[in-house]
Amino acid sequence: MSSPIEEIKNILRKKSPEPEALRLLPETLARKYIAIPVAIEGNILRVAMANPSDILALEALASWSQMRIEPEAATPEEVLEAIDFNYKNYEEIERQISNITLSQDIKVDKQLFADPNTEAPVAQALSLIIDEAVKARASDIHLHPGEDKLHVRYRIDGTLHEMFSLPLTTLTQLISRIKIMANMNIADHHRPQDGQFSIKAKGRLIDIRVAIIATVCGEMAVLRLLDKSRATLNLSELGFLPSSLSKYENMIKVPYGVILVSGPTGAGKTTTLYASLNTLDQTSRNIITVEDPVEYRFSNINQIQVNVRAGITFASGLRSILRLDPDVILIGEIRDAETANIAIQSALTGHLVLSSIHANDSVGVVLRLLDLGVEPFLVSSALIGVVAQRMVRRICPHCARPVKASPEETLIYAQEMGEEKTEFIQGAGCKSCSNSGYRGRTGIFEILNNSENIKTLLLKGASSEELRTQAIKEGMVTLVKDGLEKVKRNVTTPAEILRNAYTVA
């Protein structure tokens, strides 16, 4: 027989609270008392509560709903998760949008629009859109104008979801509000613009990076929500396997040289670099970064923003940094030959240099440096090691269940892991994961250590296949194998690994 807490957990995960019950208590009251109405039974309102013995809370809920409260015990996490999922403000967004006066003069109301506390409908609508994105754990908000409506999409766990749409006539006002908040040119509707602003959402300050560009249907905007908690993650929280974590921690203990992190956009490279800095002694070391843009700010680190108009590029900024007596240098990205060569020279003159670079895998990073014109003997001397990484979605723990594997998944698993497996854990889809079967993400990693054998092969002009074979022989775990190891541990699914890391030889 299940306990009362387990019973209410099942209700919150599998069965939606009745809409009539939700209307009896506003979201602000639900969050204040960590309580959510579940069902109406006659004159009784069943409420899931974190503290069902809180007399003051019960009296407040009864007074507001004008019904007798029957509390049910639930964990705070379960209740808050249910509140986030069930209290949607889409109707309120549409109501605010309907109040926008289309003939409103944007220039006249510029100060009103710029006020973060303004009650203007367009400002309230944008604030609600951001609030809903924070509740949904979104990393980005996309405002895509179509031919007949404005699409609002959230990127959740790396995947875009269309949440709702608005009348296309509201596009101009929303974009204008965003431009003013991000200190952009409100009159320029043709050139791409970038900016940044902060806003308070769900009780915490959110930094938002904005990019706007004109399309054939009007200006589109992408708002990246920067969660500062991600900047303070430790390496152990990123998803490294124990052996890989030990190998990488040994790499960043080397006093000078270059460590490079590779992967596509959104693979978590910046998070890994910041986590690496967090492991270093920031008091006794002078740590300087050159970034484009500076996503998160640290109190004990000197951070420089790339500004092409002011003549500050990765290369020029790096050259200037060398005169500031640095111990550790972080370069946001190596994009060109000049930056690559200065980074290598900096490492050879006694600095620890960390940076990101675009390549398909760890061996590809080495070849990319050679392609950028860095001499093989310099690469072999300066390079400490390379990390190639991807982000994969985690299986939702609330709806995980065994599923028969497809022939392709069975074959790949057997090839890489050397064992047969015909059944894997997979999420069925529930309220906790918005019926996706996944909740949250983790990293998969491939770490290449620049050993003496690798250095010798580099100087001999070895091919990528020879370098890769030697690295695997020395214990390198490939991206696919690292991912399938996490499949074995029921962290993710074979489909996620095939989607993100598998390449045809």
C-alpha positions as CSV (number, residue, x, y, z in Angstrom):
1,M,0.0,0.0,0.0
2,S,1.4,3.4,-1.0
3,S,2.1,6.1,1.5
4,P,0.1,9.4,1.4
5,I,3.2,11.2,0.0
6,E,3.6,8.7,-2.8
7,E,-0.1,8.9,-3.6
8,I,0.0,12.7,-4.0
9,K,3.2,12.4,-6.0
10,N,1.4,10.2,-8.5
11,I,-1.5,12.6,-8.7
12,L,0.8,15.6,-9.4
13,R,2.9,13.7,-12.0
14,K,0.2,11.7,-13.8
15,K,-3.0,13.5,-13.4
16,S,-3.5,17.2,-14.1
17,P,-5.0,19.3,-11.3
18,E,-8.6,20.2,-12.2
19,P,-8.8,23.6,-14.0
20,E,-11.7,24.6,-11.8
21,A,-9.5,23.9,-8.7
22,L,-6.6,25.9,-10.1
23,R,-8.8,28.9,-10.6
24,L,-9.6,29.0,-6.9
25,L,-6.1,29.9,-5.8
26,P,-3.8,32.4,-7.6
27,E,-0.2,31.4,-8.4
28,T,1.3,34.0,-6.0
29,L,-0.6,32.4,-3.1
30,A,0.3,28.9,-4.3
31,R,4.0,29.8,-4.3
32,K,3.8,31.6,-1.0
33,Y,2.5,28.6,0.9
34,I,4.0,25.9,-1.5
35,A,0.6,24.5,-2.1
36,I,-1.4,23.6,-5.2
37,P,-5.1,22.8,-5.5
38,V,-5.7,19.4,-7.0
39,A,-9.4,18.7,-7.0
40,I,-12.9,19.9,-5.9
41,E,-15.1,17.4,-4.0
42,G,-18.3,19.1,-3.0
43,N,-17.4,21.9,-0.7
44,I,-13.9,20.5,-0.1
45,L,-10.8,21.6,-2.0
46,R,-8.0,19.0,-2.0
47,V,-4.7,20.8,-1.8
48,A,-1.1,19.3,-2.1
49,M,1.1,21.0,0.4
50,A,4.7,20.9,1.5
51,N,3.5,21.6,5.1
52,P,-0.1,20.3,5.6
53,S,0.1,21.2,9.3
54,D,0.6,24.9,8.7
55,I,-2.6,26.3,10.3
56,L,-2.0,29.9,9.0
57,A,-1.6,28.6,5.5
58,L,-4.7,26.5,5.7
59,E,-6.7,29.5,7.0
60,A,-5.4,31.7,4.2
61,L,-6.2,29.2,1.5
62,A,-9.7,28.6,3.0
63,S,-10.4,32.3,3.2
64,W,-9.4,32.9,-0.4
65,S,-11.1,29.9,-1.9
66,Q,-14.2,30.1,0.4
67,M,-14.0,26.3,0.7
68,R,-12.9,23.8,3.3
69,I,-9.3,22.7,2.7
70,E,-8.3,19.1,2.8
71,P,-4.4,19.1,2.8
72,E,-2.3,16.2,1.3
73,A,1.4,15.8,2.1
74,A,3.9,16.4,-0.7
75,T,7.5,17.3,-1.0
76,P,8.3,21.0,-1.7
77,E,10.1,20.0,-5.0
78,E,7.0,18.2,-6.2
79,V,4.6,21.0,-5.4
80,L,6.8,23.7,-7.0
81,E,7.3,21.6,-10.1
82,A,3.5,21.2,-10.3
83,I,3.0,24.9,-9.9
84,D,5.5,25.7,-12.7
85,F,3.8,23.2,-15.0
86,N,0.1,24.0,-14.3
87,Y,0.0,27.7,-13.8
88,K,0.5,29.0,-17.3
89,N,0.2,32.7,-18.0
90,Y,-0.4,32.3,-21.8
91,E,-3.9,33.7,-21.4
92,E,-2.6,36.7,-19.4
93,I,0.0,37.3,-22.1
94,E,-2.7,37.3,-24.8
95,R,-4.8,39.6,-22.6
96,Q,-1.9,42.1,-22.3
97,I,-1.2,41.8,-26.0
98,S,-4.9,42.6,-26.8
99,N,-4.5,45.8,-24.8
100,I,-1.7,47.1,-26.9
101,T,-2.7,50.2,-28.9
102,L,-1.3,49.6,-32.4
103,S,-1.1,53.3,-33.1
104,Q,0.9,54.0,-30.0
105,D,3.9,56.2,-30.8
106,I,7.0,54.3,-29.7
107,K,9.3,57.4,-29.7
108,V,7.0,59.3,-27.4
109,D,6.7,56.4,-25.0
110,K,10.4,55.5,-25.0
111,Q,11.0,56.4,-21.4
112,L,7.8,54.5,-20.4
113,F,9.0,51.5,-22.3
114,A,12.4,51.6,-20.8
115,D,11.1,51.6,-17.2
116,P,11.4,48.0,-16.0
117,N,8.4,48.6,-13.6
118,T,6.1,50.1,-16.2
119,E,2.6,48.7,-16.4
120,A,2.5,49.2,-20.2
121,P,0.8,46.1,-21.8
122,V,3.7,45.3,-24.1
123,A,6.2,45.5,-21.1
124,Q,3.9,43.2,-19.1
125,A,3.6,40.8,-22.0
126,L,7.3,40.5,-22.5
127,S,7.9,40.1,-18.7
128,L,5.4,37.2,-18.7
129,I,7.0,35.6,-21.7
130,I,10.3,35.6,-19.9
131,D,8.7,34.4,-16.7
132,E,7.2,31.4,-18.5
133,A,10.5,30.6,-20.1
134,V,12.3,30.6,-16.7
135,K,9.6,28.3,-15.3
136,A,10.0,25.9,-18.3
137,R,13.8,25.8,-17.7
138,A,14.4,27.3,-21.2
139,S,17.8,28.5,-22.3
140,D,16.6,30.6,-25.1
141,I,13.4,32.4,-26.2
142,H,12.8,32.7,-30.0
143,L,10.4,35.3,-31.4
144,H,9.9,34.1,-35.0
145,P,7.7,36.2,-37.3
146,G,5.7,34.1,-39.8
147,E,3.5,35.2,-42.6
148,D,0.4,35.5,-40.4
149,K,1.5,35.2,-36.8
150,L,4.4,35.6,-34.4
151,H,5.7,32.3,-33.1
152,V,7.1,32.1,-29.6
153,R,9.4,29.2,-29.1
154,Y,11.5,28.0,-26.1
155,R,14.6,26.0,-26.3
156,I,14.4,23.4,-23.5
157,D,17.1,20.9,-22.9
158,G,18.6,21.8,-26.3
159,T,15.4,21.3,-28.3
160,L,13.0,24.0,-29.6
161,H,9.4,23.8,-28.6
162,E,6.6,26.1,-30.0
163,M,4.8,27.3,-26.9
164,F,2.2,29.7,-28.3
165,S,1.6,32.3,-31.0
166,L,0.7,35.9,-31.0
167,P,-0.8,38.3,-33.6
168,L,1.8,39.5,-36.1
169,T,0.7,43.1,-35.4
170,T,2.3,42.9,-32.0
171,L,5.8,42.2,-33.4
172,T,6.9,45.8,-33.8
173,Q,6.0,46.8,-30.2
174,L,7.6,43.7,-28.6
175,I,10.8,44.2,-30.6
176,S,10.9,47.9,-29.7
177,R,10.5,47.0,-26.0
178,I,13.4,44.5,-26.3
179,K,15.6,47.0,-28.2
180,I,15.1,49.7,-25.5
181,M,15.8,47.3,-22.7
182,A,19.0,46.1,-24.4
183,N,20.1,49.6,-25.3
184,M,19.9,49.1,-29.0
185,N,19.0,51.5,-31.8
186,I,15.2,51.5,-31.9
187,A,15.1,53.2,-35.3
188,D,17.3,50.7,-37.1
189,H,15.2,47.9,-38.6
190,H,17.7,46.6,-41.2
191,R,21.1,45.9,-39.6
192,P,21.7,43.1,-37.1
193,Q,21.9,44.2,-33.5
194,D,23.2,42.7,-30.2
195,G,22.6,43.7,-26.7
196,Q,22.1,42.6,-23.1
197,F,19.8,43.4,-20.1
198,S,18.8,42.0,-16.8
199,I,15.3,41.4,-15.4
200,K,13.9,39.9,-12.3
201,A,11.9,36.7,-13.0
202,K,10.5,34.3,-10.5
203,G,12.4,35.9,-7.6
204,R,15.9,35.9,-9.2
205,L,17.9,38.2,-11.4
206,I,18.2,36.8,-15.0
207,D,20.8,38.1,-17.4
208,I,19.5,38.1,-21.0
209,R,21.6,38.3,-24.1
210,V,19.7,39.6,-27.2
211,A,20.3,39.2,-30.9
212,I,17.9,40.8,-33.4
213,I,18.0,40.5,-37.2
214,A,15.6,41.4,-40.0
215,T,13.9,38.6,-42.0
216,V,11.4,38.8,-44.9
217,C,8.5,38.7,-42.4
218,G,9.9,41.2,-40.0
219,E,12.6,41.4,-37.3
220,M,13.2,38.2,-35.3
221,A,14.7,38.1,-31.9
222,V,16.5,35.4,-29.9
223,L,16.9,36.0,-26.1
224,R,19.4,33.8,-24.3
225,L,18.7,33.4,-20.6
226,L,21.9,33.2,-18.7
227,D,21.6,31.2,-15.4
228,K,24.4,32.4,-13.2
229,S,24.3,29.1,-11.2
230,R,25.8,27.4,-14.3
231,A,28.9,29.6,-14.0
232,T,29.7,28.2,-10.6
233,L,29.4,24.5,-11.4
234,N,32.3,22.2,-10.5
235,L,33.9,19.9,-13.0
236,S,32.4,16.9,-11.1
237,E,28.9,18.3,-12.0
238,L,29.3,18.4,-15.7
239,G,29.0,14.6,-16.4
240,F,32.6,13.4,-16.6
241,L,33.1,9.7,-16.0
242,P,35.5,9.2,-12.9
243,S,38.4,8.2,-15.1
244,S,37.9,11.1,-17.5
245,L,37.5,13.6,-14.6
246,S,40.8,12.4,-13.1
247,K,42.6,12.8,-16.4
248,Y,41.2,16.3,-17.0
249,E,42.0,17.5,-13.5
250,N,45.6,16.4,-14.0
251,M,45.7,18.4,-17.2
252,I,44.7,21.6,-15.6
253,K,47.3,21.2,-12.9
254,V,50.0,21.6,-15.5
255,P,51.5,25.1,-14.9
256,Y,51.7,26.2,-18.5
257,G,50.6,25.0,-21.9
258,V,47.3,25.0,-23.9
259,I,44.1,23.2,-23.2
260,L,41.4,23.3,-25.9
261,V,37.7,22.5,-25.6
262,S,35.8,21.7,-28.8
263,G,32.3,21.0,-29.9
264,P,29.4,22.6,-31.8
265,T,27.5,25.7,-30.6
266,G,25.5,24.8,-27.5
267,A,27.8,21.9,-26.5
268,G,28.7,23.4,-23.1
269,K,32.2,24.5,-24.0
270,T,32.0,27.8,-22.0
271,T,30.5,26.0,-19.0
272,T,33.5,23.6,-19.0
273,L,36.0,26.4,-19.3
274,Y,34.4,28.3,-16.4
275,A,34.2,25.2,-14.3
276,S,38.0,24.8,-15.0
277,L,38.7,28.3,-13.8
278,N,36.7,27.6,-10.7
279,T,39.1,24.8,-9.8
280,L,42.1,27.1,-10.0
281,D,43.4,29.3,-7.2
282,Q,42.0,32.7,-8.1
283,T,43.7,34.5,-5.2
284,S,47.4,33.7,-5.9
285,R,47.0,33.6,-9.7
286,N,46.3,36.5,-12.1
287,I,43.5,35.1,-14.4
288,I,42.5,37.2,-17.4
289,T,39.9,36.4,-20.0
290,V,39.0,37.7,-23.5
291,E,35.4,36.8,-24.4
292,D,32.8,37.5,-27.0
293,P,30.5,38.1,-25.2
294,V,31.3,38.0,-21.5
295,E,28.4,35.7,-20.4
296,Y,29.0,35.4,-16.7
297,R,31.0,37.7,-14.4
298,F,33.4,36.6,-11.7
299,S,34.7,38.8,-8.8
300,N,38.3,37.5,-8.8
301,I,38.8,37.3,-12.5
302,N,39.7,40.1,-15.0
303,Q,37.4,39.8,-18.0
304,I,37.7,41.6,-21.2
305,Q,34.9,42.0,-23.8
306,V,35.7,41.8,-27.5
307,N,34.9,45.1,-29.2
308,V,35.8,45.1,-32.9
309,R,34.8,48.8,-33.3
310,A,37.2,49.7,-30.5
311,G,40.0,47.5,-32.0
312,I,39.7,44.8,-29.3
313,T,39.7,41.4,-31.0
314,F,40.7,38.0,-29.6
315,A,44.2,38.5,-31.2
316,S,44.7,42.1,-30.1
317,G,43.2,41.5,-26.6
318,L,45.5,38.4,-26.2
319,R,48.5,40.4,-27.2
320,S,47.7,43.2,-24.7
321,I,47.0,40.6,-21.9
322,L,50.6,39.4,-22.1
323,R,51.8,42.7,-20.8
324,L,49.6,42.4,-17.7
325,D,51.6,39.7,-16.0
326,P,48.9,36.9,-16.3
327,D,49.2,33.4,-14.9
328,V,46.1,31.9,-16.6
329,I,44.5,33.2,-19.8
330,L,41.1,32.2,-21.1
331,I,40.4,33.0,-24.8
332,G,36.7,32.7,-25.7
333,E,37.4,31.1,-29.1
334,I,40.3,30.5,-31.4
335,R,38.9,31.5,-34.8
336,D,41.9,32.6,-36.9
337,A,45.6,31.9,-37.5
338,E,46.8,35.0,-35.6
339,T,44.9,34.1,-32.4
340,A,46.1,30.5,-32.7
341,N,49.7,31.4,-33.0
342,I,49.6,34.0,-30.2
343,A,47.9,31.5,-27.9
344,I,50.6,28.9,-28.6
345,Q,53.4,31.4,-28.1
346,S,51.8,32.5,-24.8
347,A,51.7,28.9,-23.6
348,L,55.4,28.4,-24.5
349,T,56.4,31.5,-22.5
350,G,55.0,30.2,-19.3
351,H,51.2,30.8,-19.3
352,L,48.3,28.3,-18.9
353,V,46.0,29.0,-21.8
354,L,42.4,27.7,-22.0
355,S,40.3,28.2,-25.1
356,S,37.6,26.7,-27.3
357,I,37.8,25.8,-30.9
358,H,35.4,24.3,-33.5
359,A,36.2,20.7,-34.6
360,N,34.3,17.5,-34.8
361,D,36.4,15.5,-32.3
362,S,39.6,15.7,-30.2
363,V,42.0,14.7,-33.1
364,G,40.2,17.2,-35.3
365,V,41.3,20.0,-33.0
366,V,45.0,19.1,-33.5
367,L,44.5,19.1,-37.3
368,R,42.6,22.4,-37.0
369,L,45.6,24.0,-35.4
370,L,47.9,22.7,-38.1
371,D,45.4,24.0,-40.7
372,L,45.5,27.4,-39.1
373,G,49.3,27.5,-39.8
374,V,50.7,26.6,-36.4
375,E,53.9,24.5,-36.9
376,P,53.7,20.9,-35.8
377,F,56.7,21.2,-33.4
378,L,54.9,24.2,-31.7
379,V,51.7,22.2,-31.3
380,S,53.5,19.2,-29.9
381,S,55.4,21.4,-27.5
382,A,52.6,23.7,-26.2
383,L,49.5,21.5,-26.3
384,I,48.6,19.8,-23.0
385,G,45.4,18.1,-24.2
386,V,42.0,18.4,-25.9
387,V,38.5,17.9,-24.7
388,A,35.8,17.2,-27.3
389,Q,32.2,17.4,-25.9
390,R,28.5,17.3,-26.6
391,M,25.4,17.8,-24.5
392,V,22.8,15.0,-24.3
393,R,19.4,14.9,-22.6
394,R,18.9,13.0,-19.4
395,I,16.2,10.4,-19.0
396,C,13.3,11.8,-17.0
397,P,13.5,10.0,-13.6
398,H,9.7,10.2,-13.1
399,C,8.6,8.2,-16.2
400,A,11.7,6.0,-16.9
401,R,10.9,2.4,-18.0
402,P,12.6,-0.4,-20.0
403,V,12.0,-0.4,-23.8
404,K,13.1,-2.9,-26.4
405,A,16.0,-1.6,-28.4
406,S,16.0,-1.1,-32.1
407,P,18.4,-3.2,-34.3
408,E,20.6,-0.2,-34.9
409,E,20.9,0.7,-31.2
410,T,21.7,-3.0,-30.4
411,L,24.4,-3.1,-33.0
412,I,26.1,0.1,-32.1
413,Y,26.0,-0.8,-28.4
414,A,27.5,-4.2,-29.1
415,Q,30.3,-2.7,-31.3
416,E,31.4,-0.1,-28.8
417,M,30.8,-1.8,-25.5
418,G,31.6,-5.4,-26.4
419,E,28.4,-6.8,-24.9
420,E,24.8,-7.5,-25.9
421,K,21.9,-5.4,-24.7
422,T,18.5,-5.6,-26.2
423,E,16.6,-3.4,-23.6
424,F,17.3,0.2,-22.5
425,I,15.7,2.6,-20.1
426,Q,13.7,5.4,-21.7
427,G,11.2,8.1,-20.6
428,A,7.6,7.4,-21.4
429,G,6.7,11.1,-21.1
430,C,5.0,12.7,-18.1
431,K,4.1,16.1,-16.7
432,S,7.5,16.5,-15.2
433,C,9.2,16.4,-18.6
434,S,6.5,18.0,-20.7
435,N,5.9,14.5,-22.2
436,S,9.3,14.5,-23.9
437,G,10.8,11.6,-21.8
438,Y,13.8,13.8,-21.0
439,R,14.6,16.2,-18.2
440,G,17.9,18.1,-17.9
441,R,21.1,17.5,-19.8
442,T,24.6,16.2,-19.1
443,G,27.9,16.2,-21.0
444,I,29.7,13.4,-22.9
445,F,33.4,13.9,-23.3
446,E,36.4,12.7,-25.3
447,I,39.8,13.6,-23.8
448,L,43.0,13.5,-25.8
449,N,46.2,13.7,-23.7
450,N,49.2,15.0,-25.7
451,S,51.5,12.1,-24.7
452,E,55.1,11.5,-25.9
453,N,53.8,9.1,-28.5
454,I,51.2,11.6,-29.8
455,K,53.9,14.2,-30.0
456,T,56.2,11.9,-32.0
457,L,53.4,11.1,-34.4
458,L,52.6,14.8,-34.8
459,L,56.2,15.6,-35.7
460,K,56.2,12.8,-38.3
461,G,53.1,14.2,-39.9
462,A,50.8,11.3,-39.0
463,S,47.2,11.1,-40.3
464,S,44.1,11.7,-38.2
465,E,43.5,7.9,-38.1
466,E,47.0,7.2,-36.8
467,L,46.6,9.8,-34.1
468,R,43.2,8.5,-33.1
469,T,44.3,4.9,-33.0
470,Q,47.3,5.8,-30.8
471,A,45.1,7.9,-28.5
472,I,42.6,5.0,-28.1
473,K,45.5,2.6,-27.5
474,E,46.6,4.9,-24.6
475,G,43.1,4.9,-23.0
476,M,41.2,7.7,-24.7
477,V,37.4,7.1,-24.4
478,T,35.6,8.2,-27.6
479,L,32.5,10.4,-27.5
480,V,30.3,7.5,-28.5
481,K,31.7,5.2,-26.0
482,D,31.5,7.8,-23.2
483,G,27.9,8.3,-24.2
484,L,27.1,4.6,-24.3
485,E,28.7,4.2,-20.8
486,K,26.1,6.7,-19.6
487,V,23.4,4.7,-21.4
488,K,24.7,1.7,-19.4
489,R,24.2,3.7,-16.3
490,N,20.7,4.7,-17.3
491,V,21.5,8.4,-17.6
492,T,20.5,8.8,-21.2
493,T,19.3,6.8,-24.3
494,P,21.1,5.3,-27.3
495,A,19.0,7.6,-29.5
496,E,20.5,10.7,-27.9
497,I,24.0,9.4,-28.4
498,L,23.3,8.5,-32.0
499,R,21.8,11.9,-32.6
500,N,24.6,13.9,-31.0
501,A,27.9,12.0,-31.3
502,Y,27.7,9.1,-33.8
503,T,29.5,9.7,-37.1
504,V,29.8,7.3,-40.0
505,A,33.4,6.2,-40.5
